[in-house]
């Protein structure tokens, strides 16, 4: 069974000329997990050529989200991971090996994505990668476990807290949502629901002042 997203992509692909970059990107996106390197290469090409503009999308991220059903962060991870392999494992990629040679196995996307992120942050050295390289292709290693281990070894910095104004707006929305759910629940006394509504009013007022 196909998901709605897969069905939408298949329908769109049937409307495009076979062999075009846009058609190829759609087909590859549908088999993302089994061919992430190919998809990463295509996304790099689409972005570098600004092809998404001619296809009617406002940004590269907009194209990925609306046509390929790929979130912005996933698209970034795909392009960064492909760039990582292009730097460290050129012989794996199309165009860098003889066409008659069979397509080689590639490391799991989740592993390469973590490695690419660590290198981008300046945490992963060339020596570090060489030390890890054998494990990346080992059949005894579970990709999810290896990715988790690498992420713990090279942790990403914590995300900065949201601006106070944004935090207040989120709190106001949460307070109003809670008040509405309490009012809708028949087992909640009116007095409790009213206090929640009053609290939501107070938080919304504070948020509006900021």
Secondary structure, DSSP 8 states (H G I E B T S, - for coil): ---HHHHHHHHHHHHS-TTSHHHHHHHHHTTGGG-HHHHHHHHHHHHHTTHHHHTT-SSHHHHHHHTS---HHHHHHHHHHHHHHHHH-GGGSTTSS-TTS-------HHHHHHHHHHHHTT---HHHHHHHHHHHT-TTS-HHHHHHHHHHHT---------HHHHHHHHHHHHHHHHHHHHH-TTS-HHHHHHHHHHHHHHHHHHHH-
